[in-house]
Amino acid sequence: MAVKELTAQNFNETIENNDTVLIDFWASWCGPCRAFKPTFEKAAEAHPELAFASCDTEAQQELAAAFQIRSIPTLMVFREKVLLYAQPGALPGEALEELIT
């Protein structure tokens, strides 16, 4: 499944309509964010049963502020509408896969 662009307008719908949602908070000027993007996209392809979303913190400043994003990339995981994981830093592919499983 492709990575969905997450906005303030589609956030609630995304969380409510999917059992598990992984969100990558990023910005285009962030080197580690750009490095993590292919890892996140590969995981999305490997796990079509999960929802993967990407939130540009520059374009979605209100959403980033609501989640108190202070460092990017930040990965968040929601399961059944509950935030289970929120960590800044780019995960290596193996660590992301371990988190998913």
N, C-alpha and C positions, 0 to 999 in steps of 0.2 A: 504494500500500500504506500502511496506517496505521502510525503510529509505535508501536512496541512498548515497553511498560514494562519496563525492564531491572532485574533484581534479582540478588542474589548466587546465588539458586537457579536462575535461568534463563540466567545469563551464559555458561557453558561451552557449553550447548546452542545458544545464539544464535550464538556465534562459530563453532562446529564445523559447524552446519547451513546456513551462508550463506557464499557466496564473498566478498562485500563487506558490511561492517557499519559504519555511521556511528553514533556514539554521542554524544549531547548530555548532558553532565553539568551539572545545573542545580539551583536551589533556588527555592522559591516566593517568598521574600523578595527575590530578586535582580532588580532592574529590567532590566539588560541581558539576563538570561536570559528574562524575559517578552517582551522585544522580539524576541529571536532565535527564539522558539518558532514563530511563524507562518511565518517563512522556512524553518525546518527542516521543518515540516509540508508546506509547498508543494513543497519538494524531494522529499519522500517520495512525494507524489502524482505528481510528474512522472517519478519513477524507480522504478516498481514492481519492477524487476528487482533492486534493491538492498534490503538490510535497514536500516531506520532504527530506532534504539532511544533511549530517553530514560531517564536515570538520575537520580532525585531524590537528591541528595547528603545531604540531611537524613534521609531514610528508609533509605538504603543507605550508611551511614557506613563500614562495613567495605570495601565495594567502592570507594568514593571514596578511602579510605586506601590500598588496595592499588595504586591507580594514582597515588597521591601528588597528588591534586587539591588545589591550593592557591588557585586562582582560578577563578571561574565566570562565565559559561559556559565550559566547555572542550569542544572537539570532538575526538573521536578517530576514526580510520578504520583498520579492520582489513581486510586482504585476504588470503584463504587462510590465516587464523589468525595473520597477522603484523601487528603494529602498524606502520602506515606514516606516520601523521600524528597529532600530539597538540599542539594549540595552544589556549591560553586566549583568550577574546575572542569577541564576537559578529561573525560574518562577514556582510557584506551579501549579498543574494541572488546577485548576479553572481559574487562571489568563491566562494561555496559551489558554484555551478554549474560554475565553472572547476575547482575542486578535484575535483568528481565526474567531470568529463570528462577 
